[in-house]
Structures are given as structure tokens and as C-alpha cells.
Amino acid sequence: MLGLDHSFTFTYMVYFLLVVVVGGEGSIIGSAAAAIALGVFDVVGKYYFPSVGAFLIYALMVILLLIFPHA
């Protein structure tokens, strides 16, 4: 559980944007799948590769957008 503070939206805005971009604007199932995939890749990346872990979700986003550009 995370507490809410005045900077909550600015802290997680990048994650919200990534989920919408990867999952699709009008798709709840796509957004849920994107949220799970990005969350797993973020945690695994930061755990196993601490030096480049934060970059892995952006790499995943680029790869998914190259594979599915109109999804």
C-alpha cells in the first residue's frame, strides 16, 4: 500500500503514460496486460540488472511499439 502525497501523480506519471501507450487507449484488457508486463519487467530489471534496470521498461515499450505499431 502506498500513501498519497502531493507529488504522487508526478512520481508515477511516466508509468501511467507507458501503460496507456503500450496497452492501448481504449482497451482495458490491453492496459491491464501492459501494466502487468511493465510491472514485472520493471521489478525483474531492477533486481537482476540494477545499473540498467530502470531502462528496461523503456526498451520493452520501444520493442512492443515496433512489433505492434497500430495496436
All heavy atoms as TSV, in Angstrom:
chain	resi	resn	atom	element	x	y	z
A	1	MET	N	N	0.833	-1.164	0.000
A	1	MET	CA	C	0.000	0.000	0.000
A	1	MET	C	C	0.889	1.242	0.000
A	1	MET	O	O	1.834	1.328	0.776
A	1	MET	CB	C	-0.884	0.022	1.242
A	1	MET	CG	C	-1.924	-1.048	1.235
A	1	MET	SD	S	-3.077	-0.650	-0.025
A	1	MET	CE	C	-4.574	-0.996	0.748
A	2	LEU	N	N	0.564	2.144	-0.874
A	2	LEU	CA	C	1.307	3.392	-0.952
A	2	LEU	C	C	0.459	4.521	-0.406
A	2	LEU	O	O	-0.746	4.586	-0.660
A	2	LEU	CB	C	1.673	3.714	-2.410
A	2	LEU	CG	C	2.607	2.747	-3.110
A	2	LEU	CD1	C	2.715	3.101	-4.584
A	2	LEU	CD2	C	3.967	2.773	-2.457
A	3	GLY	N	N	1.070	5.391	0.332
A	3	GLY	CA	C	0.367	6.572	0.797
A	3	GLY	C	C	0.335	7.635	-0.284
A	3	GLY	O	O	1.213	7.706	-1.136
A	4	LEU	N	N	-0.697	8.420	-0.277
A	4	LEU	CA	C	-0.808	9.502	-1.255
A	4	LEU	C	C	-0.180	10.771	-0.689
A	4	LEU	O	O	-0.335	11.095	0.474
A	4	LEU	CB	C	-2.273	9.773	-1.590
A	4	LEU	CG	C	-3.017	8.649	-2.293
A	4	LEU	CD1	C	-4.464	9.027	-2.486
A	4	LEU	CD2	C	-2.378	8.361	-3.627
A	5	ASP	N	N	0.512	11.463	-1.540
A	5	ASP	CA	C	1.060	12.753	-1.167
A	5	ASP	C	C	0.879	13.714	-2.335
A	5	ASP	O	O	0.326	13.360	-3.363
A	5	ASP	CB	C	2.519	12.643	-0.734
A	5	ASP	CG	C	3.431	12.118	-1.820
A	5	ASP	OD1	O	2.928	11.676	-2.859
A	5	ASP	OD2	O	4.652	12.157	-1.622
A	6	HIS	N	N	1.354	14.915	-2.185
A	6	HIS	CA	C	1.137	15.937	-3.215
A	6	HIS	C	C	1.903	15.664	-4.509
A	6	HIS	O	O	1.546	16.177	-5.558
A	6	HIS	CB	C	1.502	17.310	-2.658
A	6	HIS	CG	C	2.969	17.444	-2.328
A	6	HIS	ND1	N	3.509	16.925	-1.178
A	6	HIS	CD2	C	3.973	18.000	-3.002
A	6	HIS	CE1	C	4.801	17.170	-1.154
A	6	HIS	NE2	N	5.115	17.832	-2.255
A	7	SER	N	N	2.949	14.863	-4.471
A	7	SER	CA	C	3.726	14.594	-5.678
A	7	SER	C	C	3.459	13.200	-6.251
A	7	SER	O	O	4.227	12.719	-7.076
A	7	SER	CB	C	5.215	14.745	-5.380
A	7	SER	OG	O	5.624	13.757	-4.458
A	8	PHE	N	N	2.372	12.559	-5.838
A	8	PHE	CA	C	2.073	11.196	-6.294
A	8	PHE	C	C	1.941	11.129	-7.806
A	8	PHE	O	O	2.507	10.247	-8.435
A	8	PHE	CB	C	0.796	10.701	-5.623
A	8	PHE	CG	C	0.372	9.336	-6.081
A	8	PHE	CD1	C	1.013	8.206	-5.598
A	8	PHE	CD2	C	-0.658	9.179	-6.983
A	8	PHE	CE1	C	0.625	6.941	-6.005
A	8	PHE	CE2	C	-1.047	7.922	-7.401
A	8	PHE	CZ	C	-0.403	6.807	-6.904
A	9	THR	N	N	1.194	12.042	-8.388
A	9	THR	CA	C	0.969	11.980	-9.835
A	9	THR	C	C	2.247	12.227	-10.622
A	9	THR	O	O	2.453	11.597	-11.659
A	9	THR	CB	C	-0.093	12.989	-10.275
A	9	THR	OG1	O	0.290	14.290	-9.844
A	9	THR	CG2	C	-1.437	12.641	-9.678
A	10	PHE	N	N	3.090	13.102	-10.161
A	10	PHE	CA	C	4.329	13.373	-10.876
A	10	PHE	C	C	5.317	12.221	-10.745
A	10	PHE	O	O	6.094	11.957	-11.643
A	10	PHE	CB	C	4.966	14.670	-10.385
A	10	PHE	CG	C	4.124	15.868	-10.643
A	10	PHE	CD1	C	3.591	16.606	-9.598
A	10	PHE	CD2	C	3.831	16.257	-11.937
A	10	PHE	CE1	C	2.793	17.708	-9.837
A	10	PHE	CE2	C	3.033	17.356	-12.187
A	10	PHE	CZ	C	2.518	18.073	-11.136
A	11	THR	N	N	5.273	11.508	-9.625
A	11	THR	CA	C	6.174	10.384	-9.408
A	11	THR	C	C	5.842	9.231	-10.339
A	11	THR	O	O	6.734	8.591	-10.902
A	11	THR	CB	C	6.081	9.910	-7.947
A	11	THR	OG1	O	6.346	11.003	-7.083
A	11	THR	CG2	C	7.072	8.794	-7.676
A	12	TYR	N	N	4.554	8.952	-10.532
A	12	TYR	CA	C	4.140	7.783	-11.301
A	12	TYR	C	C	3.557	8.126	-12.666
A	12	TYR	O	O	3.042	7.245	-13.347
A	12	TYR	CB	C	3.130	6.972	-10.494
A	12	TYR	CG	C	3.752	6.420	-9.232
A	12	TYR	CD1	C	3.531	7.015	-8.009
A	12	TYR	CD2	C	4.591	5.318	-9.294
A	12	TYR	CE1	C	4.121	6.524	-6.857
A	12	TYR	CE2	C	5.188	4.818	-8.157
A	12	TYR	CZ	C	4.948	5.430	-6.935
A	12	TYR	OH	O	5.537	4.941	-5.818
A	13	MET	N	N	3.654	9.358	-13.096
A	13	MET	CA	C	3.089	9.766	-14.375
A	13	MET	C	C	3.731	9.028	-15.552
A	13	MET	O	O	3.048	8.669	-16.508
A	13	MET	CB	C	3.235	11.278	-14.574
A	13	MET	CG	C	2.548	11.800	-15.815
A	13	MET	SD	S	0.762	11.660	-15.743
A	13	MET	CE	C	0.391	12.883	-14.530
A	14	VAL	N	N	5.018	8.772	-15.482
A	14	VAL	CA	C	5.696	8.055	-16.568
A	14	VAL	C	C	5.142	6.645	-16.684
A	14	VAL	O	O	4.894	6.157	-17.788
A	14	VAL	CB	C	7.220	8.036	-16.327
A	14	VAL	CG1	C	7.918	7.153	-17.338
A	14	VAL	CG2	C	7.778	9.436	-16.365
A	15	TYR	N	N	4.913	5.989	-15.554
A	15	TYR	CA	C	4.348	4.640	-15.589
A	15	TYR	C	C	2.934	4.650	-16.158
A	15	TYR	O	O	2.562	3.765	-16.931
A	15	TYR	CB	C	4.339	4.017	-14.199
A	15	TYR	CG	C	5.721	3.729	-13.681
A	15	TYR	CD1	C	6.263	4.471	-12.643
A	15	TYR	CD2	C	6.491	2.714	-14.239
A	15	TYR	CE1	C	7.533	4.211	-12.168
A	15	TYR	CE2	C	7.759	2.448	-13.770
A	15	TYR	CZ	C	8.274	3.204	-12.733
A	15	TYR	OH	O	9.539	2.940	-12.277
A	16	PHE	N	N	2.130	5.638	-15.784
A	16	PHE	CA	C	0.776	5.742	-16.334
A	16	PHE	C	C	0.830	5.925	-17.845
A	16	PHE	O	O	0.075	5.292	-18.587
A	16	PHE	CB	C	0.017	6.918	-15.718
A	16	PHE	CG	C	-0.149	6.856	-14.230
A	16	PHE	CD1	C	-0.300	8.014	-13.501
A	16	PHE	CD2	C	-0.146	5.647	-13.557
A	16	PHE	CE1	C	-0.468	7.968	-12.132
A	16	PHE	CE2	C	-0.304	5.588	-12.180
A	16	PHE	CZ	C	-0.463	6.765	-11.463
A	17	LEU	N	N	1.717	6.777	-18.297
A	17	LEU	CA	C	1.853	7.035	-19.731
A	17	LEU	C	C	2.308	5.783	-20.473
A	17	LEU	O	O	1.784	5.463	-21.541
A	17	LEU	CB	C	2.836	8.178	-19.970
A	17	LEU	CG	C	3.110	8.543	-21.422
A	17	LEU	CD1	C	1.845	9.083	-22.075
A	17	LEU	CD2	C	4.220	9.568	-21.514
A	18	LEU	N	N	3.263	5.058	-19.913
A	18	LEU	CA	C	3.749	3.841	-20.550
A	18	LEU	C	C	2.644	2.789	-20.662
A	18	LEU	O	O	2.520	2.111	-21.681
A	18	LEU	CB	C	4.923	3.260	-19.770
A	18	LEU	CG	C	6.235	4.017	-19.853
A	18	LEU	CD1	C	7.264	3.390	-18.933
A	18	LEU	CD2	C	6.743	4.049	-21.264
A	19	VAL	N	N	1.838	2.650	-19.635
A	19	VAL	CA	C	0.753	1.668	-19.665
A	19	VAL	C	C	-0.254	2.023	-20.744
A	19	VAL	O	O	-0.703	1.162	-21.508
A	19	VAL	CB	C	0.083	1.551	-18.288
A	19	VAL	CG1	C	-1.235	0.802	-18.375
A	19	VAL	CG2	C	1.004	0.858	-17.309
A	20	VAL	N	N	-0.609	3.283	-20.862
A	20	VAL	CA	C	-1.581	3.692	-21.877
A	20	VAL	C	C	-0.990	3.551	-23.279
A	20	VAL	O	O	-1.666	3.096	-24.193
A	20	VAL	CB	C	-2.057	5.136	-21.624
A	20	VAL	CG1	C	-2.887	5.646	-22.774
A	20	VAL	CG2	C	-2.853	5.203	-20.333
A	21	VAL	N	N	0.266	3.913	-23.454
A	21	VAL	CA	C	0.894	3.817	-24.776
A	21	VAL	C	C	1.019	2.367	-25.213
A	21	VAL	O	O	0.683	2.014	-26.342
A	21	VAL	CB	C	2.279	4.507	-24.768
A	21	VAL	CG1	C	3.074	4.141	-25.992
A	21	VAL	CG2	C	2.110	6.012	-24.679
A	22	VAL	N	N	1.468	1.497	-24.327
A	22	VAL	CA	C	1.674	0.099	-24.684
A	22	VAL	C	C	0.349	-0.650	-24.735
A	22	VAL	O	O	0.112	-1.454	-25.633
A	22	VAL	CB	C	2.653	-0.580	-23.701
A	22	VAL	CG1	C	2.730	-2.065	-23.953
A	22	VAL	CG2	C	4.035	0.050	-23.812
A	23	GLY	N	N	-0.545	-0.397	-23.794
A	23	GLY	CA	C	-1.781	-1.151	-23.706
A	23	GLY	C	C	-2.872	-0.714	-24.648
A	23	GLY	O	O	-3.764	-1.476	-24.987
A	24	GLY	N	N	-2.836	0.495	-25.077
A	24	GLY	CA	C	-3.878	0.994	-25.956
A	24	GLY	C	C	-4.808	1.932	-25.208
A	24	GLY	O	O	-5.108	1.722	-24.039
A	25	GLU	N	N	-5.271	2.945	-25.900
A	25	GLU	CA	C	-6.063	3.980	-25.247
A	25	GLU	C	C	-7.467	3.508	-24.881
A	25	GLU	O	O	-7.988	3.855	-23.837
A	25	GLU	CB	C	-6.165	5.196	-26.168
A	25	GLU	CG	C	-6.833	6.380	-25.543
A	25	GLU	CD	C	-6.839	7.552	-26.488
A	25	GLU	OE1	O	-6.191	7.497	-27.537
A	25	GLU	OE2	O	-7.520	8.531	-26.157
A	26	GLY	N	N	-8.090	2.688	-25.726
A	26	GLY	CA	C	-9.459	2.286	-25.473
A	26	GLY	C	C	-9.615	0.858	-25.010
A	26	GLY	O	O	-10.717	0.330	-25.013
A	27	SER	N	N	-8.547	0.216	-24.606
A	27	SER	CA	C	-8.596	-1.197	-24.270
A	27	SER	C	C	-8.269	-1.415	-22.798
A	27	SER	O	O	-7.140	-1.168	-22.369
A	27	SER	CB	C	-7.591	-1.963	-25.131
A	27	SER	OG	O	-7.484	-3.282	-24.708
A	28	ILE	N	N	-9.246	-1.895	-22.051
A	28	ILE	CA	C	-8.997	-2.177	-20.638
A	28	ILE	C	C	-8.138	-3.431	-20.496
A	28	ILE	O	O	-7.215	-3.471	-19.674
A	28	ILE	CB	C	-10.327	-2.329	-19.883
A	28	ILE	CG1	C	-11.048	-0.989	-19.862
A	28	ILE	CG2	C	-10.104	-2.845	-18.466
A	28	ILE	CD1	C	-12.417	-1.017	-19.252
A	29	ILE	N	N	-8.411	-4.442	-21.302
A	29	ILE	CA	C	-7.627	-5.680	-21.233
A	29	ILE	C	C	-6.185	-5.417	-21.664
A	29	ILE	O	O	-5.242	-5.911	-21.040
A	29	ILE	CB	C	-8.275	-6.777	-22.096
A	29	ILE	CG1	C	-9.636	-7.138	-21.514
A	29	ILE	CG2	C	-7.380	-8.002	-22.206
A	29	ILE	CD1	C	-10.452	-8.062	-22.373
A	30	GLY	N	N	-5.998	-4.630	-22.705
A	30	GLY	CA	C	-4.654	-4.282	-23.145
A	30	GLY	C	C	-3.901	-3.472	-22.108
A	30	GLY	O	O	-2.708	-3.697	-21.873
A	31	SER	N	N	-4.594	-2.542	-21.464
A	31	SER	CA	C	-3.946	-1.743	-20.421
A	31	SER	C	C	-3.590	-2.592	-19.212
A	31	SER	O	O	-2.532	-2.398	-18.600
A	31	SER	CB	C	-4.854	-0.597	-19.995
A	31	SER	OG	O	-5.024	0.308	-21.062
A	32	ALA	N	N	-4.456	-3.533	-18.855
A	32	ALA	CA	C	-4.156	-4.427	-17.735
A	32	ALA	C	C	-2.959	-5.315	-18.062
A	32	ALA	O	O	-2.068	-5.503	-17.224
A	32	ALA	CB	C	-5.372	-5.278	-17.397
A	33	ALA	N	N	-2.927	-5.853	-19.276
A	33	ALA	CA	C	-1.792	-6.681	-19.685
A	33	ALA	C	C	-0.504	-5.859	-19.732
A	33	ALA	O	O	0.563	-6.331	-19.319
A	33	ALA	CB	C	-2.059	-7.314	-21.051
A	34	ALA	N	N	-0.601	-4.635	-20.220
A	34	ALA	CA	C	0.581	-3.763	-20.269
A	34	ALA	C	C	1.061	-3.410	-18.867
A	34	ALA	O	O	2.267	-3.376	-18.617
A	34	ALA	CB	C	0.259	-2.495	-21.047
A	35	ALA	N	N	0.138	-3.156	-17.949
A	35	ALA	CA	C	0.523	-2.830	-16.576
A	35	ALA	C	C	1.239	-4.000	-15.915
A	35	ALA	O	O	2.260	-3.823	-15.239
A	35	ALA	CB	C	-0.712	-2.440	-15.770
A	36	ILE	N	N	0.719	-5.217	-16.135
A	36	ILE	CA	C	1.366	-6.394	-15.556
A	36	ILE	C	C	2.742	-6.615	-16.183
A	36	ILE	O	O	3.725	-6.841	-15.475
A	36	ILE	CB	C	0.464	-7.631	-15.731
A	36	ILE	CG1	C	-0.776	-7.492	-14.862
A	36	ILE	CG2	C	1.223	-8.917	-15.399
A	36	ILE	CD1	C	-1.841	-8.532	-15.124
A	37	ALA	N	N	2.819	-6.530	-17.506
A	37	ALA	CA	C	4.097	-6.753	-18.192
A	37	ALA	C	C	5.133	-5.706	-17.792
A	37	ALA	O	O	6.287	-6.047	-17.487
A	37	ALA	CB	C	3.894	-6.741	-19.704
A	38	LEU	N	N	4.739	-4.448	-17.779
A	38	LEU	CA	C	5.690	-3.401	-17.407
A	38	LEU	C	C	6.098	-3.506	-15.944
A	38	LEU	O	O	7.257	-3.268	-15.595
A	38	LEU	CB	C	5.090	-2.026	-17.705
A	38	LEU	CG	C	4.977	-1.674	-19.187
A	38	LEU	CD1	C	4.185	-0.386	-19.363
A	38	LEU	CD2	C	6.343	-1.543	-19.813
A	39	GLY	N	N	5.160	-3.870	-15.075
A	39	GLY	CA	C	5.494	-4.037	-13.660
A	39	GLY	C	C	6.473	-5.170	-13.438
A	39	GLY	O	O	7.445	-5.034	-12.683
A	40	VAL	N	N	6.236	-6.289	-14.098
A	40	VAL	CA	C	7.141	-7.433	-13.949
A	40	VAL	C	C	8.519	-7.105	-14.508
A	40	VAL	O	O	9.543	-7.368	-13.865
A	40	VAL	CB	C	6.544	-8.683	-14.645
A	40	VAL	CG1	C	7.579	-9.786	-14.776
A	40	VAL	CG2	C	5.331	-9.177	-13.882
A	41	PHE	N	N	8.560	-6.519	-15.702
A	41	PHE	CA	C	9.845	-6.170	-16.289
A	41	PHE	C	C	10.578	-5.114	-15.459
A	41	PHE	O	O	11.809	-5.145	-15.359
A	41	PHE	CB	C	9.664	-5.677	-17.728
A	41	PHE	CG	C	9.735	-6.769	-18.742
A	41	PHE	CD1	C	8.609	-7.523	-19.044
A	41	PHE	CD2	C	10.915	-7.066	-19.386
A	41	PHE	CE1	C	8.661	-8.552	-19.966
A	41	PHE	CE2	C	10.989	-8.094	-20.315
A	41	PHE	CZ	C	9.853	-8.830	-20.608
A	42	ASP	N	N	9.846	-4.202	-14.851
A	42	ASP	CA	C	10.478	-3.170	-14.025
A	42	ASP	C	C	11.118	-3.785	-12.787
A	42	ASP	O	O	12.278	-3.509	-12.471
A	42	ASP	CB	C	9.444	-2.118	-13.642
A	42	ASP	CG	C	10.051	-0.936	-12.925
A	42	ASP	OD1	O	11.174	-0.519	-13.288
A	42	ASP	OD2	O	9.405	-0.406	-11.995
A	43	VAL	N	N	10.379	-4.638	-12.094
A	43	VAL	CA	C	10.911	-5.250	-10.870
A	43	VAL	C	C	12.049	-6.208	-11.181
A	43	VAL	O	O	13.096	-6.183	-10.521
A	43	VAL	CB	C	9.775	-5.964	-10.101
A	43	VAL	CG1	C	10.333	-6.799	-8.962
A	43	VAL	CG2	C	8.784	-4.948	-9.580
A	44	VAL	N	N	11.869	-7.052	-12.196
A	44	VAL	CA	C	12.919	-8.009	-12.565
A	44	VAL	C	C	14.169	-7.271	-13.043
A	44	VAL	O	O	15.293	-7.633	-12.686
A	44	VAL	CB	C	12.405	-8.989	-13.645
A	44	VAL	CG1	C	13.535	-9.789	-14.263
A	44	VAL	CG2	C	11.364	-9.908	-13.056
A	45	GLY	N	N	13.964	-6.232	-13.834
A	45	GLY	CA	C	15.106	-5.471	-14.328
A	45	GLY	C	C	15.882	-4.787	-13.231
A	45	GLY	O	O	17.120	-4.817	-13.215
A	46	LYS	N	N	15.165	-4.187	-12.275
A	46	LYS	CA	C	15.857	-3.513	-11.171
A	46	LYS	C	C	16.503	-4.499	-10.210
A	46	LYS	O	O	17.474	-4.161	-9.545
A	46	LYS	CB	C	14.874	-2.613	-10.424
A	46	LYS	CG	C	14.497	-1.388	-11.218
A	46	LYS	CD	C	13.500	-0.526	-10.477
A	46	LYS	CE	C	13.113	0.681	-11.314
A	46	LYS	NZ	N	12.044	1.466	-10.670
A	47	TYR	N	N	15.965	-5.707	-10.128
A	47	TYR	CA	C	16.531	-6.707	-9.225
A	47	TYR	C	C	17.766	-7.368	-9.824
A	47	TYR	O	O	18.791	-7.494	-9.160
A	47	TYR	CB	C	15.475	-7.760	-8.885
A	47	TYR	CG	C	15.943	-8.796	-7.897
A	47	TYR	CD1	C	16.043	-8.485	-6.544
A	47	TYR	CD2	C	16.303	-10.071	-8.309
A	47	TYR	CE1	C	16.477	-9.417	-5.629
A	47	TYR	CE2	C	16.747	-11.015	-7.404
A	47	TYR	CZ	C	16.829	-10.691	-6.061
A	47	TYR	OH	O	17.266	-11.622	-5.170
A	48	TYR	N	N	17.669	-7.829	-11.062
A	48	TYR	CA	C	18.773	-8.565	-11.671
A	48	TYR	C	C	19.811	-7.669	-12.338
A	48	TYR	O	O	20.969	-8.049	-12.459
A	48	TYR	CB	C	18.245	-9.571	-12.698
A	48	TYR	CG	C	17.560	-10.752	-12.059
A	48	TYR	CD1	C	16.200	-10.946	-12.210
A	48	TYR	CD2	C	18.285	-11.657	-11.299
A	48	TYR	CE1	C	15.565	-12.029	-11.616
A	48	TYR	CE2	C	17.666	-12.738	-10.697
A	48	TYR	CZ	C	16.310	-12.924	-10.855
A	48	TYR	OH	O	15.686	-13.986	-10.274
A	49	PHE	N	N	19.407	-6.523	-12.828
A	49	PHE	CA	C	20.321	-5.600	-13.512
A	49	PHE	C	C	20.170	-4.205	-12.913
A	49	PHE	O	O	19.572	-3.328	-13.521
A	49	PHE	CB	C	20.021	-5.550	-15.010
A	49	PHE	CG	C	19.945	-6.893	-15.665
A	49	PHE	CD1	C	18.730	-7.440	-16.030
A	49	PHE	CD2	C	21.105	-7.618	-15.910
A	49	PHE	CE1	C	18.658	-8.678	-16.631
A	49	PHE	CE2	C	21.042	-8.862	-16.515
A	49	PHE	CZ	C	19.816	-9.404	-16.869
A	50	PRO	N	N	20.704	-3.965	-11.725
A	50	PRO	CA	C	20.476	-2.675	-11.056
A	50	PRO	C	C	20.993	-1.466	-11.829
A	50	PRO	O	O	20.418	-0.381	-11.740
A	50	PRO	CB	C	21.228	-2.805	-9.735
A	50	PRO	CG	C	21.549	-4.230	-9.573
A	50	PRO	CD	C	21.494	-4.864	-10.922
A	51	SER	N	N	22.041	-1.641	-12.608
A	51	SER	CA	C	22.605	-0.479	-13.303
A	51	SER	C	C	21.740	-0.028	-14.473
A	51	SER	O	O	21.704	1.156	-14.795
A	51	SER	CB	C	24.020	-0.790	-13.787
A	51	SER	OG	O	23.996	-1.889	-14.669
A	52	VAL	N	N	21.056	-0.955	-15.138
A	52	VAL	CA	C	20.220	-0.601	-16.287
A	52	VAL	C	C	18.760	-1.010	-16.085
A	52	VAL	O	O	17.980	-1.011	-17.029
A	52	VAL	CB	C	20.756	-1.241	-17.591
A	52	VAL	CG1	C	22.099	-0.695	-17.951
A	52	VAL	CG2	C	20.760	-2.751	-17.489
A	53	GLY	N	N	18.382	-1.334	-14.861
A	53	GLY	CA	C	17.049	-1.841	-14.591
A	53	GLY	C	C	15.936	-0.875	-14.924
A	53	GLY	O	O	14.893	-1.267	-15.453
A	54	ALA	N	N	16.123	0.393	-14.646
A	54	ALA	CA	C	15.082	1.378	-14.935
A	54	ALA	C	C	14.911	1.593	-16.432
A	54	ALA	O	O	13.845	2.009	-16.883
A	54	ALA	CB	C	15.417	2.702	-14.252
A	55	PHE	N	N	15.918	1.294	-17.213
A	55	PHE	CA	C	15.849	1.472	-18.661
A	55	PHE	C	C	15.074	0.357	-19.352
A	55	PHE	O	O	14.558	0.547	-20.443
A	55	PHE	CB	C	17.264	1.550	-19.238
A	55	PHE	CG	C	17.310	1.635	-20.737
A	55	PHE	CD1	C	16.934	2.795	-21.383
A	55	PHE	CD2	C	17.702	0.549	-21.493
A	55	PHE	CE1	C	16.961	2.871	-22.763
A	55	PHE	CE2	C	17.734	0.612	-22.865
A	55	PHE	CZ	C	17.359	1.781	-23.507
A	56	LEU	N	N	14.962	-0.806	-18.715
A	56	LEU	CA	C	14.349	-1.963	-19.360
A	56	LEU	C	C	12.874	-1.742	-19.713
A	56	LEU	O	O	12.408	-2.245	-20.735
A	56	LEU	CB	C	14.496	-3.204	-18.491
A	56	LEU	CG	C	15.881	-3.820	-18.467
A	56	LEU	CD1	C	15.916	-5.045	-17.566
A	56	LEU	CD2	C	16.326	-4.200	-19.859
A	57	ILE	N	N	12.135	-0.998	-18.905
A	57	ILE	CA	C	10.727	-0.784	-19.251
A	57	ILE	C	C	10.599	0.109	-20.477
A	57	ILE	O	O	9.672	-0.064	-21.265
A	57	ILE	CB	C	9.920	-0.226	-18.061
A	57	ILE	CG1	C	10.473	1.104	-17.574
A	57	ILE	CG2	C	9.843	-1.236	-16.955
A	57	ILE	CD1	C	9.583	1.802	-16.581
A	58	TYR	N	N	11.532	1.023	-20.658
A	58	TYR	CA	C	11.502	1.859	-21.855
A	58	TYR	C	C	11.900	1.035	-23.082
A	58	TYR	O	O	11.336	1.209	-24.159
A	58	TYR	CB	C	12.415	3.063	-21.694
A	58	TYR	CG	C	12.021	3.927	-20.529
A	58	TYR	CD1	C	12.792	3.980	-19.383
A	58	TYR	CD2	C	10.844	4.666	-20.564
A	58	TYR	CE1	C	12.416	4.759	-18.304
A	58	TYR	CE2	C	10.467	5.450	-19.498
A	58	TYR	CZ	C	11.265	5.489	-18.370
A	58	TYR	OH	O	10.882	6.248	-17.305
A	59	ALA	N	N	12.849	0.135	-22.913
A	59	ALA	CA	C	13.234	-0.757	-24.013
A	59	ALA	C	C	12.076	-1.676	-24.377
A	59	ALA	O	O	11.815	-1.912	-25.557
A	59	ALA	CB	C	14.467	-1.563	-23.624
A	60	LEU	N	N	11.362	-2.180	-23.370
A	60	LEU	CA	C	10.194	-3.019	-23.632
A	60	LEU	C	C	9.124	-2.235	-24.382
A	60	LEU	O	O	8.516	-2.748	-25.317
A	60	LEU	CB	C	9.627	-3.561	-22.329
A	60	LEU	CG	C	8.349	-4.383	-22.450
A	60	LEU	CD1	C	8.628	-5.680	-23.206
A	60	LEU	CD2	C	7.771	-4.666	-21.082
A	61	MET	N	N	8.920	-0.991	-24.003
A	61	MET	CA	C	7.938	-0.155	-24.686
A	61	MET	C	C	8.319	0.033	-26.151
A	61	MET	O	O	7.478	-0.101	-27.039
A	61	MET	CB	C	7.814	1.216	-24.019
A	61	MET	CG	C	6.787	2.099	-24.696
A	61	MET	SD	S	6.792	3.811	-24.147
A	61	MET	CE	C	8.324	4.395	-24.805
A	62	VAL	N	N	9.563	0.308	-26.427
A	62	VAL	CA	C	10.016	0.509	-27.805
A	62	VAL	C	C	9.848	-0.775	-28.609
A	62	VAL	O	O	9.364	-0.748	-29.749
A	62	VAL	CB	C	11.482	0.999	-27.829
A	62	VAL	CG1	C	12.049	0.951	-29.229
A	62	VAL	CG2	C	11.572	2.398	-27.252
A	63	ILE	N	N	10.217	-1.899	-28.022
A	63	ILE	CA	C	10.089	-3.175	-28.728
A	63	ILE	C	C	8.633	-3.492	-29.029
A	63	ILE	O	O	8.280	-3.881	-30.149
A	63	ILE	CB	C	10.742	-4.305	-27.909
A	63	ILE	CG1	C	12.258	-4.123	-27.889
A	63	ILE	CG2	C	10.373	-5.678	-28.454
A	63	ILE	CD1	C	12.975	-5.003	-26.889
A	64	LEU	N	N	7.752	-3.316	-28.047
A	64	LEU	CA	C	6.337	-3.596	-28.268
A	64	LEU	C	C	5.725	-2.655	-29.300
A	64	LEU	O	O	4.887	-3.069	-30.108
A	64	LEU	CB	C	5.567	-3.507	-26.952
A	64	LEU	CG	C	5.798	-4.654	-25.976
A	64	LEU	CD1	C	5.093	-4.386	-24.655
A	64	LEU	CD2	C	5.348	-5.965	-26.571
A	65	LEU	N	N	6.135	-1.407	-29.308
A	65	LEU	CA	C	5.605	-0.468	-30.300
A	65	LEU	C	C	6.148	-0.745	-31.693
A	65	LEU	O	O	5.471	-0.454	-32.686
A	65	LEU	CB	C	5.901	0.966	-29.881
A	65	LEU	CG	C	5.079	1.470	-28.704
A	65	LEU	CD1	C	5.529	2.862	-28.302
A	65	LEU	CD2	C	3.601	1.446	-29.014
A	66	LEU	N	N	7.341	-1.313	-31.793
A	66	LEU	CA	C	7.850	-1.712	-33.102
A	66	LEU	C	C	7.128	-2.934	-33.632
A	66	LEU	O	O	6.893	-3.064	-34.828
A	66	LEU	CB	C	9.356	-1.964	-33.042
A	66	LEU	CG	C	10.237	-0.728	-32.905
A	66	LEU	CD1	C	11.680	-1.132	-32.670
A	66	LEU	CD2	C	10.123	0.135	-34.147
A	67	ILE	N	N	6.781	-3.857	-32.725
A	67	ILE	CA	C	6.087	-5.075	-33.142
A	67	ILE	C	C	4.629	-4.790	-33.462
A	67	ILE	O	O	4.101	-5.271	-34.464
A	67	ILE	CB	C	6.194	-6.156	-32.037
A	67	ILE	CG1	C	7.638	-6.589	-31.874
A	67	ILE	CG2	C	5.321	-7.365	-32.371
A	67	ILE	CD1	C	7.882	-7.490	-30.669
A	68	PHE	N	N	3.955	-4.015	-32.601
A	68	PHE	CA	C	2.525	-3.710	-32.764
A	68	PHE	C	C	2.326	-2.199	-32.889
A	68	PHE	O	O	1.864	-1.558	-31.937
A	68	PHE	CB	C	1.723	-4.221	-31.575
A	68	PHE	CG	C	1.920	-5.674	-31.272
A	68	PHE	CD1	C	2.631	-6.078	-30.165
A	68	PHE	CD2	C	1.381	-6.633	-32.120
A	68	PHE	CE1	C	2.803	-7.414	-29.884
A	68	PHE	CE2	C	1.542	-7.967	-31.837
A	68	PHE	CZ	C	2.267	-8.374	-30.719
A	69	PRO	N	N	2.630	-1.601	-34.021
A	69	PRO	CA	C	2.553	-0.136	-34.103
A	69	PRO	C	C	1.120	0.414	-34.096
A	69	PRO	O	O	0.911	1.550	-33.683
A	69	PRO	CB	C	3.229	0.175	-35.441
A	69	PRO	CG	C	3.098	-1.059	-36.232
A	69	PRO	CD	C	3.116	-2.191	-35.246
A	70	HIS	N	N	0.139	-0.370	-34.532
A	70	HIS	CA	C	-1.233	0.149	-34.602
A	70	HIS	C	C	-2.142	-0.459	-33.567
A	70	HIS	O	O	-3.352	-0.269	-33.625
A	70	HIS	CB	C	-1.824	-0.130	-35.985
A	70	HIS	CG	C	-1.057	0.534	-37.071
A	70	HIS	ND1	N	-1.035	1.895	-37.230
A	70	HIS	CD2	C	-0.237	0.031	-38.027
A	70	HIS	CE1	C	-0.264	2.212	-38.263
A	70	HIS	NE2	N	0.237	1.082	-38.754
A	71	ALA	N	N	-1.610	-1.203	-32.618
A	71	ALA	CA	C	-2.455	-1.865	-31.618
A	71	ALA	C	C	-2.968	-0.908	-30.584
A	71	ALA	O	O	-2.558	0.140	-30.362
A	71	ALA	CB	C	-1.674	-2.984	-30.946
